Amino acid sequence: MNSLDFEPKKTALRESELQLNLLAENLPAVLFKAAPDGRLVYVNQKGIEYTGRTLETVNNFNSHL
């Protein structure tokens, strides 16, 4: 098996990730992901709008845990 065999799979994975990211950012609901220790790993744009905070302050939330 050579590296060329993986190219179509890599391309499909990149496209899938882009579609998921587009969906998450345009979802009309708050979406977030937290690590087991409670750190925020991801917050979509609607979550930032809902909290009334900036992306930076949302990211700084982790420093208070």
PyRosetta script that sets phi, psi and omega in degrees:
from pyrosetta import init, pose_from_sequence

init()
pose = pose_from_sequence("MNSLDFEPKKTALRESELQLNLLAENLPAVLFKAAPDGRLVYVNQKGIEYTGRTLETVNNFNSHL")
pose.set_psi(1, 129.0)
pose.set_omega(1, 179.5)
pose.set_phi(2, -110.1)
pose.set_psi(2, 173.9)
pose.set_omega(2, -175.3)
pose.set_phi(3, -65.7)
pose.set_psi(3, -22.6)
pose.set_omega(3, 178.5)
pose.set_phi(4, -66.4)
pose.set_psi(4, -25.8)
pose.set_omega(4, 179.0)
pose.set_phi(5, -66.0)
pose.set_psi(5, -24.6)
pose.set_omega(5, -177.1)
pose.set_phi(6, -90.4)
pose.set_psi(6, -15.9)
pose.set_omega(6, -176.2)
pose.set_phi(7, -56.4)
pose.set_psi(7, -48.4)
pose.set_omega(7, 178.9)
pose.set_phi(8, -61.3)
pose.set_psi(8, -34.8)
pose.set_omega(8, 179.2)
pose.set_phi(9, -70.0)
pose.set_psi(9, -39.7)
pose.set_omega(9, 177.5)
pose.set_phi(10, -63.5)
pose.set_psi(10, -42.5)
pose.set_omega(10, 179.6)
pose.set_phi(11, -63.7)
pose.set_psi(11, -44.7)
pose.set_omega(11, 179.2)
pose.set_phi(12, -63.2)
pose.set_psi(12, -39.2)
pose.set_omega(12, 178.6)
pose.set_phi(13, -65.3)
pose.set_psi(13, -44.5)
pose.set_omega(13, 177.9)
pose.set_phi(14, -60.1)
pose.set_psi(14, -44.1)
pose.set_omega(14, 179.7)
pose.set_phi(15, -64.0)
pose.set_psi(15, -40.5)
pose.set_omega(15, 178.5)
pose.set_phi(16, -64.3)
pose.set_psi(16, -42.0)
pose.set_omega(16, 178.0)
pose.set_phi(17, -63.9)
pose.set_psi(17, -40.3)
pose.set_omega(17, 178.1)
pose.set_phi(18, -63.9)
pose.set_psi(18, -41.8)
pose.set_omega(18, 179.2)
pose.set_phi(19, -65.0)
pose.set_psi(19, -41.9)
pose.set_omega(19, 179.1)
pose.set_phi(20, -64.9)
pose.set_psi(20, -42.3)
pose.set_omega(20, 178.4)
pose.set_phi(21, -62.6)
pose.set_psi(21, -43.4)
pose.set_omega(21, 178.4)
pose.set_phi(22, -62.0)
pose.set_psi(22, -43.1)
pose.set_omega(22, 177.8)
pose.set_phi(23, -62.3)
pose.set_psi(23, -48.6)
pose.set_omega(23, -177.7)
pose.set_phi(24, -61.5)
pose.set_psi(24, -40.7)
pose.set_omega(24, -177.4)
pose.set_phi(25, -75.1)
pose.set_psi(25, -22.2)
pose.set_omega(25, -177.9)
pose.set_phi(26, -107.9)
pose.set_psi(26, 2.7)
pose.set_omega(26, 178.0)
pose.set_phi(27, -65.0)
pose.set_psi(27, 132.0)
pose.set_omega(27, -179.0)
pose.set_phi(28, -82.0)
pose.set_psi(28, 43.1)
pose.set_omega(28, 179.7)
pose.set_phi(29, -150.8)
pose.set_psi(29, 159.4)
pose.set_omega(29, 177.2)
pose.set_phi(30, -73.5)
pose.set_psi(30, 130.5)
pose.set_omega(30, 178.3)
pose.set_phi(31, -132.7)
pose.set_psi(31, 127.1)
pose.set_omega(31, 177.0)
pose.set_phi(32, -143.5)
pose.set_psi(32, 162.3)
pose.set_omega(32, 177.5)
pose.set_phi(33, -133.6)
pose.set_psi(33, 132.0)
pose.set_omega(33, 178.6)
pose.set_phi(34, -121.3)
pose.set_psi(34, 146.2)
pose.set_omega(34, 175.1)
pose.set_phi(35, -75.1)
pose.set_psi(35, 163.3)
pose.set_omega(35, 179.0)
pose.set_phi(36, -55.2)
pose.set_psi(36, -27.1)
pose.set_omega(36, 179.6)
pose.set_phi(37, -86.5)
pose.set_psi(37, 3.2)
pose.set_omega(37, 176.8)
pose.set_phi(38, 96.8)
pose.set_psi(38, -8.8)
pose.set_omega(38, 178.5)
pose.set_phi(39, -65.7)
pose.set_psi(39, 137.3)
pose.set_omega(39, 174.3)
pose.set_phi(40, -73.5)
pose.set_psi(40, 129.9)
pose.set_omega(40, 179.2)
pose.set_phi(41, -104.4)
pose.set_psi(41, -30.1)
pose.set_omega(41, -178.1)
pose.set_phi(42, -155.3)
pose.set_psi(42, 139.6)
pose.set_omega(42, 171.2)
pose.set_phi(43, -138.8)
pose.set_psi(43, 128.5)
pose.set_omega(43, 179.8)
pose.set_phi(44, -79.2)
pose.set_psi(44, 173.3)
pose.set_omega(44, -176.2)
pose.set_phi(45, -59.6)
pose.set_psi(45, -39.2)
pose.set_omega(45, 179.6)
pose.set_phi(46, -63.1)
pose.set_psi(46, -35.5)
pose.set_omega(46, 176.7)
pose.set_phi(47, -66.2)
pose.set_psi(47, -38.4)
pose.set_omega(47, 177.5)
pose.set_phi(48, -66.7)
pose.set_psi(48, -44.2)
pose.set_omega(48, 178.1)
pose.set_phi(49, -62.6)
pose.set_psi(49, -42.1)
pose.set_omega(49, -177.7)
pose.set_phi(50, -62.1)
pose.set_psi(50, -40.9)
pose.set_omega(50, -178.1)
pose.set_phi(51, -78.7)
pose.set_psi(51, -17.0)
pose.set_omega(51, -178.3)
pose.set_phi(52, 73.0)
pose.set_psi(52, 17.3)
pose.set_omega(52, -179.9)
pose.set_phi(53, -107.4)
pose.set_psi(53, 168.2)
pose.set_omega(53, 175.3)
pose.set_phi(54, -89.0)
pose.set_psi(54, 165.3)
pose.set_omega(54, 177.5)
pose.set_phi(55, -58.4)
pose.set_psi(55, -38.5)
pose.set_omega(55, -178.8)
pose.set_phi(56, -63.2)
pose.set_psi(56, -43.2)
pose.set_omega(56, -179.2)
pose.set_phi(57, -71.4)
pose.set_psi(57, -31.8)
pose.set_omega(57, 174.4)
pose.set_phi(58, -65.0)
pose.set_psi(58, -44.8)
pose.set_omega(58, 178.6)
pose.set_phi(59, -64.2)
pose.set_psi(59, -34.1)
pose.set_omega(59, 179.4)
pose.set_phi(60, -72.0)
pose.set_psi(60, -13.5)
pose.set_omega(60, 177.1)
pose.set_phi(61, -54.7)
pose.set_psi(61, -36.3)
pose.set_omega(61, -178.9)
pose.set_phi(62, -61.4)
pose.set_psi(62, -29.8)
pose.set_omega(62, -177.9)
pose.set_phi(63, -72.2)
pose.set_psi(63, -12.7)
pose.set_omega(63, -179.5)
pose.set_phi(64, -95.0)
pose.set_psi(64, -0.7)
pose.set_omega(64, -179.7)
pose.set_phi(65, -86.4)
pose.dump_pdb("model.pdb")
